[in-house]
């Protein structure tokens, strides 16, 4: 990434890679839906990703998440 990911961004990254919806991520991490959207936007910017599929692909390609 262009900048290091925060601990919370790493957590959101893992949930995106597992196919969770924004609402499921919010519930799982005990954060608001707005905060989830902010973290996803930040991940997209840092990774140069256009969507959450590219975020998930990056997570698996870099070994951040395993099957």
C-alpha positions, 0 to 999 in steps of 0.5 A: 500500500501507499501508506501502512494500514492501521490495525482497524483497517487490517480488521476491516480488510479481513472481513471484506475478504471473508465476504461480509457486508458493511452491516455485518462488518459494523456488527462484528467490529462494534463500529458504526456503518459510517465508520465501516464506509470510511475504513473501506474508502481509506483502504481503497485509496491506500491500495489503489483499489476500485472496489471491494473485490479488488480489496479482497483480491489484494488481501489474499494475494499478499497473504494478509488473509488465508482461505 
